[in-house]
C-alpha cells in the first residue's frame, strides 16, 4: 500500500498485472486456439508452451510474430512487452485529491481508489479491495466524509471490504452496475454525481463481468485530465478475462475507454496506472 501523504508524486512503475503467458493464454482462449497450434506457431513443444503460459518464461526463443498473428495479438506490441515495456511512472501531483490504495491478501493485490473535494472534504471510494483498514486510515488522516462508494463490478476481490466500510460509514451511498443490487444502489442512465467541484459519470463496460462499469472523474482543480476507474475491464498491456464474452469485452473497451482523450488516466483494478494513449500504442489486444 502506498504511504499516506498529501500528494503521491512520481508513483513508481509496477510490474504488469499479466505476464506474457497470461496475455497469450487469454488471446488463445478468446480465439479458440488449441495449445498444440499455439506451440507449433511458437516453435516449442506443447509442454514447454504450457509452462510458458503458466509462468511467462521460456528457456527457448519464442516466435512472437507468428504467435501473435495466430492468437489475434499485435505481434509488434507483444514483442515490446516481451522486451520489458511498462507504462511510464505516473506523477499524480496534478490530481492532488486522488489516492491509489493497493490492498493485499496472500499473493493477490487489488487496487482501489479514493478521491475527494478539496474544499468540502467529501470523498468517494471506487471499489474496496480486500482490506478496509488502509482505506479507513486515509479517510481519518485526511479528515474526510465518505459520501459515495462506487463498485466497478461485483467480483469478490473488489467488494470484499465493503461490509466493514459500510459499517464505518453507513450513510455512504453505494453505486453499482448490478441488476441484482437494490434499486437505490443501481447506476442511473446519464447520472452525474457531484462531489464538490468534481463530476463523476459512468459508462457500462460489461464483458469481464456482466455488471462491469467504468467511472469517469473530471473537473479537477488543476485542470488535470479525466480519470477512468476501469476495474478489470482493461489492464496495462492486457485486458480482463472475457469469461466467454471476449468480443463484447473488447468492443466495450474500444467504444467506452479507448475512445476517451489520449491523456485520460486509466486506473485498473490490478497492476500499474496507464493512459489511453499508452494502451492504444502498446496494448497487443488492440
C-alpha positions as CSV (number, residue, x, y, z in Angstrom):
1,X,0.0,0.0,0.0
2,X,1.2,3.5,-0.8
3,X,2.0,5.6,2.3
4,X,-0.5,8.2,3.5
5,X,0.5,11.7,2.3
6,X,-0.7,14.9,0.8
7,X,0.5,14.1,-2.7
8,X,1.6,10.9,-4.3
9,X,4.1,12.2,-6.9
10,X,6.0,10.0,-9.3
11,X,4.3,6.8,-8.4
12,X,6.9,4.1,-9.2
13,X,6.4,1.6,-12.0
14,X,4.6,-1.6,-11.0
15,X,5.0,-4.8,-12.9
16,X,2.2,-5.6,-15.4
17,X,-0.7,-7.5,-14.0
18,X,-0.5,-10.1,-16.8
19,X,2.8,-11.6,-17.8
20,X,3.5,-12.7,-21.3
21,X,2.0,-16.2,-20.7
22,X,-1.2,-14.7,-19.3
23,X,-1.6,-12.4,-22.3
24,X,-1.1,-15.1,-24.8
25,X,-3.4,-17.6,-23.0
26,X,-6.2,-15.1,-22.8
27,X,-5.8,-14.3,-26.5
28,X,-5.8,-18.0,-27.3
29,X,-8.9,-18.6,-25.3
30,X,-10.6,-15.7,-27.0
31,X,-9.9,-17.1,-30.4
32,X,-10.3,-20.8,-29.6
33,X,-6.7,-21.6,-30.4
34,X,-5.5,-25.0,-29.2
35,X,-2.4,-25.5,-27.2
36,X,-1.0,-27.7,-30.0
37,X,-1.5,-25.0,-32.6
38,X,0.0,-22.3,-30.4
39,X,3.0,-24.4,-29.5
40,X,3.6,-25.1,-33.2
41,X,3.5,-21.4,-34.1
42,X,5.7,-20.6,-31.2
43,X,8.4,-23.2,-32.1
44,X,8.4,-25.0,-28.8
45,X,6.8,-28.3,-27.5
46,X,3.3,-28.4,-26.0
47,X,4.7,-29.0,-22.5
48,X,7.1,-26.0,-22.9
49,X,4.2,-23.9,-24.2
50,X,2.0,-24.9,-21.2
51,X,4.8,-23.9,-18.9
52,X,5.2,-20.6,-20.7
53,X,1.5,-19.9,-20.3
54,X,1.8,-20.5,-16.6
55,X,5.0,-18.6,-15.9
56,X,5.5,-16.2,-18.8
57,X,9.0,-17.7,-19.1
58,X,10.6,-19.9,-21.7
59,X,14.1,-21.3,-22.0
60,X,13.8,-21.3,-25.8
61,X,13.4,-18.4,-28.1
62,X,9.7,-17.8,-29.0
63,X,8.5,-16.6,-32.4
64,X,6.3,-13.8,-31.1
65,X,5.5,-12.6,-34.6
66,X,3.9,-16.0,-35.6
67,X,2.3,-16.5,-32.2
68,X,0.8,-13.0,-32.1
69,X,-0.7,-13.4,-35.6
70,X,-2.2,-16.8,-34.7
71,X,-3.9,-15.8,-31.4
72,X,-5.0,-12.4,-32.6
73,X,-2.5,-10.1,-30.9
74,X,-0.5,-7.3,-32.4
75,X,2.9,-9.0,-32.9
76,X,5.0,-5.8,-32.5
77,X,3.2,-4.8,-29.3
78,X,3.5,-8.3,-28.0
79,X,7.3,-8.3,-28.7
80,X,7.6,-4.9,-27.0
81,X,6.1,-6.4,-23.8
82,X,8.5,-9.3,-24.1
83,X,11.3,-6.8,-24.2
84,X,10.2,-5.2,-21.0
85,X,7.7,-2.4,-21.9
86,X,5.9,-0.8,-19.0
87,X,3.7,2.3,-18.8
88,X,5.5,5.4,-17.6
89,X,5.6,6.1,-13.9
90,X,2.7,8.5,-13.2
91,X,3.2,11.8,-11.4
92,X,-0.1,12.2,-9.6
93,X,0.5,15.7,-8.3
94,X,-2.0,17.1,-10.8
95,X,-4.7,15.0,-9.2
96,X,-4.0,16.1,-5.6
97,X,-7.1,14.5,-4.1
98,X,-6.6,11.1,-5.7
99,X,-5.2,8.2,-3.7
100,X,-4.2,4.8,-5.0
101,X,-4.7,2.1,-2.4
102,X,-3.3,-1.3,-3.1
103,X,-4.8,-3.9,-0.7
104,X,-3.3,-7.4,-0.4
105,X,-4.3,-10.9,0.5
106,X,-1.7,-13.6,0.2
107,X,-0.4,-13.3,-3.4
108,X,-3.3,-11.2,-4.6
109,X,-3.1,-7.4,-4.9
110,X,-6.2,-5.3,-5.6
111,X,-6.3,-1.6,-6.3
112,X,-9.0,0.7,-5.1
113,X,-9.1,4.5,-5.4
114,X,-10.2,7.3,-3.1
115,X,-11.0,10.8,-4.3
116,X,-12.3,13.9,-2.6
117,X,-13.3,17.5,-3.0
118,X,-10.5,19.8,-1.7
119,X,-12.9,22.4,-0.2
120,X,-15.7,20.3,1.4
121,X,-13.6,17.2,2.0
122,X,-16.4,15.0,0.8
123,X,-15.0,11.7,-0.5
124,X,-15.8,8.9,-2.9
125,X,-14.3,5.4,-2.9
126,X,-14.0,3.3,-6.0
127,X,-14.0,-0.5,-5.1
128,X,-12.9,-1.7,-1.7
129,X,-10.2,-4.2,-2.3
130,X,-9.7,-6.9,0.3
131,X,-8.8,-4.8,3.3
132,X,-10.8,-1.9,4.7
133,X,-8.2,-0.7,7.2
134,X,-5.9,1.3,4.8
135,X,-8.9,3.0,3.3
136,X,-10.3,3.9,6.7
137,X,-6.9,5.2,7.8
138,X,-6.6,7.6,4.9
139,X,-10.2,8.8,5.4
140,X,-9.4,9.6,9.0
141,X,-5.9,11.1,8.3
142,X,-7.3,13.5,5.7
143,X,-10.5,14.4,7.8
144,X,-12.8,13.2,5.1
145,X,-16.5,12.3,5.0
146,X,-17.2,9.3,2.8
147,X,-20.3,10.1,0.7
148,X,-20.1,7.6,-2.1
149,X,-18.9,4.0,-2.8
150,X,-18.7,3.1,-6.5
151,X,-18.3,-0.5,-7.5
152,X,-16.8,-1.3,-10.9
153,X,-18.0,-4.9,-10.7
154,X,-19.1,-7.4,-8.1
155,X,-16.2,-10.0,-8.2
156,X,-15.3,-10.8,-4.6
157,X,-11.9,-9.2,-4.6
158,X,-13.3,-5.8,-5.5
159,X,-16.1,-5.8,-2.8
160,X,-14.6,-8.0,0.0
161,X,-14.1,-5.0,2.3
162,X,-17.5,-3.4,1.6
163,X,-19.2,-4.6,4.8
164,X,-16.7,-3.0,7.3
165,X,-16.5,0.2,5.2
166,X,-20.3,0.4,5.2
167,X,-20.4,-0.3,8.9
168,X,-18.0,2.6,9.5
169,X,-19.8,4.9,7.0
170,X,-23.5,3.7,6.9
171,X,-24.7,6.8,5.2
172,X,-22.4,6.5,2.2
173,X,-24.4,5.8,-1.0
174,X,-23.4,2.7,-2.9
175,X,-23.4,2.8,-6.7
176,X,-23.4,-0.4,-8.8
177,X,-24.0,-1.7,-12.3
178,X,-25.5,-4.9,-11.0
179,X,-29.1,-5.6,-11.8
180,X,-29.3,-7.6,-8.6
181,X,-28.4,-4.6,-6.5
182,X,-31.1,-2.8,-4.5
183,X,-32.9,-0.3,-6.7
184,X,-31.4,2.7,-4.8
185,X,-27.9,1.4,-5.5
186,X,-28.2,0.9,-9.3
187,X,-26.5,3.4,-11.6
188,X,-28.9,5.6,-13.4
189,X,-28.7,6.5,-17.1
190,X,-26.8,9.7,-17.7
191,X,-26.5,10.3,-13.9
192,X,-23.9,12.9,-12.8
193,X,-22.6,12.7,-9.3
194,X,-21.2,16.0,-7.9
195,X,-18.5,15.7,-5.3
196,X,-17.9,19.3,-4.5
197,X,-16.3,20.5,-7.8
198,X,-15.7,17.0,-9.1
199,X,-18.1,15.4,-11.6
200,X,-18.5,11.6,-11.7
201,X,-20.2,9.9,-14.6
202,X,-20.2,6.2,-15.7
203,X,-20.1,4.0,-18.8
204,X,-21.2,0.4,-18.9
205,X,-18.3,-1.9,-19.8
206,X,-19.6,-5.5,-19.5
207,X,-17.5,-8.4,-20.7
208,X,-15.2,-9.4,-17.9
209,X,-18.2,-9.1,-15.7
210,X,-21.9,-8.7,-16.6
211,X,-22.1,-5.7,-14.3
212,X,-18.8,-4.0,-15.4
213,X,-18.8,-0.3,-15.1
214,X,-16.1,2.4,-15.8
215,X,-16.4,5.6,-13.8
216,X,-15.1,8.9,-15.1
217,X,-13.9,11.6,-12.8
218,X,-13.5,15.1,-14.2
219,X,-13.3,18.8,-13.4
220,X,-10.1,18.6,-11.3
221,X,-8.9,21.9,-9.8
222,X,-5.6,21.8,-11.6
223,X,-7.4,21.1,-14.9
224,X,-5.8,17.7,-14.9
225,X,-7.1,15.1,-17.4
226,X,-10.1,12.9,-16.6
227,X,-9.5,9.8,-14.5
228,X,-11.1,6.5,-15.6
229,X,-11.6,3.9,-12.9
230,X,-12.0,0.7,-15.0
231,X,-11.9,-2.3,-12.6
232,X,-10.8,-5.4,-14.5
233,X,-12.0,-4.3,-17.9
234,X,-8.6,-3.3,-19.1
235,X,-5.1,-3.6,-17.7
236,X,-1.8,-2.0,-18.7
237,X,-0.8,-4.1,-21.7
238,X,-3.7,-6.6,-21.4
239,X,-7.4,-6.9,-20.5
240,X,-9.5,-8.8,-18.1
241,X,-10.6,-12.4,-18.8
242,X,-13.5,-12.3,-21.2
243,X,-15.3,-15.1,-19.5
244,X,-17.0,-16.2,-22.7
245,X,-17.8,-12.7,-23.8
246,X,-14.5,-11.7,-25.4
247,X,-15.9,-9.8,-28.3
248,X,-18.2,-7.8,-26.1
249,X,-15.4,-7.1,-23.7
250,X,-13.1,-5.8,-26.5
251,X,-16.0,-3.8,-28.1
252,X,-16.7,-2.0,-24.9
253,X,-13.0,-1.2,-24.3
254,X,-12.8,0.3,-27.8
255,X,-16.1,2.2,-27.5
256,X,-16.1,3.3,-23.9
257,X,-12.4,3.6,-22.8
258,X,-10.0,3.9,-25.8
259,X,-12.4,6.5,-27.3
260,X,-11.6,8.8,-24.4
261,X,-9.0,11.6,-24.8
262,X,-5.4,10.3,-25.1
263,X,-4.3,11.8,-21.8
264,X,-7.0,10.2,-19.8
265,X,-5.5,8.4,-16.7
266,X,-6.6,4.8,-16.6
267,X,-6.8,3.3,-13.1
268,X,-7.2,-0.5,-13.3
269,X,-8.2,-2.9,-10.5
270,X,-4.8,-4.7,-10.7
271,X,-1.4,-3.6,-11.9
272,X,0.0,-0.2,-12.8
273,X,-1.7,3.0,-13.9
274,X,-1.7,3.8,-17.6
275,X,-3.2,6.2,-20.1
276,X,-5.5,5.9,-23.1
277,X,-2.5,6.9,-25.4
278,X,-0.3,4.2,-23.9
279,X,-2.8,1.5,-24.3
280,X,-3.7,2.4,-27.9
281,X,0.0,2.3,-28.7
282,X,1.2,-0.7,-26.7
283,X,-1.7,-3.0,-25.7
284,X,-1.4,-6.0,-28.1
285,X,-5.2,-6.8,-27.9
286,X,-5.9,-3.6,-29.8
